[in-house]
Amino acid sequence: MRRPPRAAVTPARLWAAVATGVACAAALHLGHGRAFVSLSWDPHAVNCLPELHLALLVHRPPATIERGDYLFWKATATGALSYVSEEFVLKRVAGVPGDRLSIRAGRVFINGRLVTEGLDDAVLYRRKPADFEREDVIPPGRYFMIGTARLSNDSRYWGYLPRDVVAGKGYRIY
């Protein structure tokens, strides 16, 4: 999976992206003190979504969910990732209901297509990588979520995300 070269992250570009995001957030703010949108970035030293520096989060459960969408939910909603100190978890949809999932030899395939590699976080669960291997069809109302980094704690380890816990969609700003 080769990606095109990305422009360097410079302070000027980052501030321009933040300003754009703040302007969008201000324009889409609902009354009654409740934000309709917010901004998000990954504060961790090893980002789980290295392609995403800044995202606009739309706080409304989406009508449709497709492969490649960024979804977010409350960290405590599923039990998995409840240790996360941020209010929301943001991951990318790799598989939707009806897709065929295969995890073999540390490689994750959806419908025969490689979507990510590595089971390095197996040690966090005190298990061997082979314990996470499986062949499955993603059930209705469930999504297979990934970070695009090897060290992302995602559906490879804790299973499918239920649709009813999805708080909204994220959109890459920068």
MOTACOR-V358396 format. One record per backbone hydrogen bond with DSSP energy under -0.5 kcal/mol. NH is the residue of the N-H (numbers start at 1). CO is the residue of the C=O. If there is no record, write none. Layout:
NH:CO
NH:CO
This chain:
10:8
14:10
15:11
16:12
17:13
18:14
19:15
20:16
21:17
22:18
23:19
24:20
25:21
26:22
27:23
28:24
29:26
30:34
34:31
35:33
38:57
40:55
43:41
47:45
52:49
53:51
55:40
56:171
57:38
57:55
58:56
58:169
59:36
59:57
60:58
68:93
69:66
70:170
71:69
71:91
72:168
73:89
74:165
75:87
77:74
82:79
84:81
89:73
91:71
92:146
93:69
94:92
94:144
95:144
98:138
99:96
101:99
101:136
102:109
103:134
104:102
104:107
107:104
108:116
109:102
109:107
110:113
111:100
113:110
115:108
116:108
118:106
122:119
123:120
124:121
125:121
125:122
126:123
127:122
131:128
132:129
133:130
134:103
136:101
138:99
142:139
143:161
144:95
145:143
146:92
148:48
149:48
152:149
154:152
155:145
157:154
158:154
159:155
161:143
162:160
163:141
165:162
166:163
167:72
168:72
169:58
170:70
171:56
173:54
174:54
